[in-house]
């Protein structure tokens, strides 16, 4: 996961959050999907503000939100 030294400086909540993120990221099927999600996350968090539509789009890219059929 993080390595022992890095884990010493993080709270349990932070370690848990990282573990959840890694699990979601590992569930993406291809390298291209993982790269697309990572690039979108960097863009989304760049200004320090995340809107509801951005969260929704991010959730869809992660495969945890589904649109109407």
C-alpha positions as CSV (number, residue, x, y, z in Angstrom):
1,X,0.0,0.0,0.0
2,X,1.9,3.1,1.2
3,X,5.0,1.6,2.8
4,X,5.6,1.6,6.5
5,X,7.4,4.9,6.7
6,X,4.7,6.8,4.8
7,X,1.9,5.2,6.8
8,X,3.4,6.4,10.1
9,X,2.6,10.0,9.2
10,X,-1.0,9.5,8.2
11,X,-4.1,9.1,10.3
12,X,-6.2,6.0,10.2
13,X,-8.9,7.9,8.2
14,X,-6.4,9.0,5.6
15,X,-5.0,5.4,5.2
16,X,-8.6,4.1,4.9
17,X,-9.4,6.7,2.3
18,X,-6.3,5.8,0.3
19,X,-7.2,2.1,0.5
20,X,-10.7,2.8,-0.8
21,X,-9.3,4.9,-3.7
22,X,-6.8,2.2,-4.6
23,X,-9.5,-0.4,-4.6
24,X,-11.7,1.6,-6.9
25,X,-8.8,2.4,-9.1
26,X,-7.7,-1.2,-9.3
27,X,-11.3,-2.2,-10.4
28,X,-11.0,-0.2,-13.6
29,X,-10.6,-2.6,-16.5
30,X,-7.8,-1.1,-18.6
31,X,-4.7,1.0,-18.3
32,X,-6.4,3.6,-20.5
33,X,-9.5,3.8,-18.2
34,X,-7.2,4.3,-15.2
35,X,-5.2,7.0,-17.0
36,X,-8.4,8.8,-18.1
37,X,-9.8,8.8,-14.5
38,X,-6.5,9.9,-13.1
39,X,-6.2,12.8,-15.6
40,X,-9.8,13.9,-14.9
41,X,-9.2,13.8,-11.1
42,X,-6.1,16.0,-11.5
43,X,-8.2,18.5,-13.6
44,X,-11.2,18.3,-11.2
45,X,-9.1,19.0,-8.1
46,X,-6.8,21.6,-9.7
47,X,-8.7,24.7,-8.5
48,X,-9.4,23.3,-5.0
49,X,-13.2,23.3,-5.7
50,X,-15.3,20.5,-6.9
51,X,-18.9,21.0,-8.1
52,X,-21.7,18.4,-7.9
53,X,-21.7,17.9,-11.7
54,X,-17.9,17.2,-11.5
55,X,-18.4,14.6,-8.7
56,X,-21.1,13.0,-10.8
57,X,-18.9,12.8,-13.9
58,X,-16.1,11.4,-11.8
59,X,-18.4,8.8,-10.3
60,X,-19.5,7.7,-13.7
61,X,-15.9,7.4,-14.9
62,X,-15.2,5.2,-11.8
63,X,-18.2,3.1,-12.6
64,X,-19.9,3.7,-9.3
65,X,-22.7,5.9,-10.8
66,X,-24.9,4.8,-13.6
67,X,-27.0,7.0,-15.9
68,X,-30.7,6.2,-16.7
69,X,-31.2,3.5,-19.3
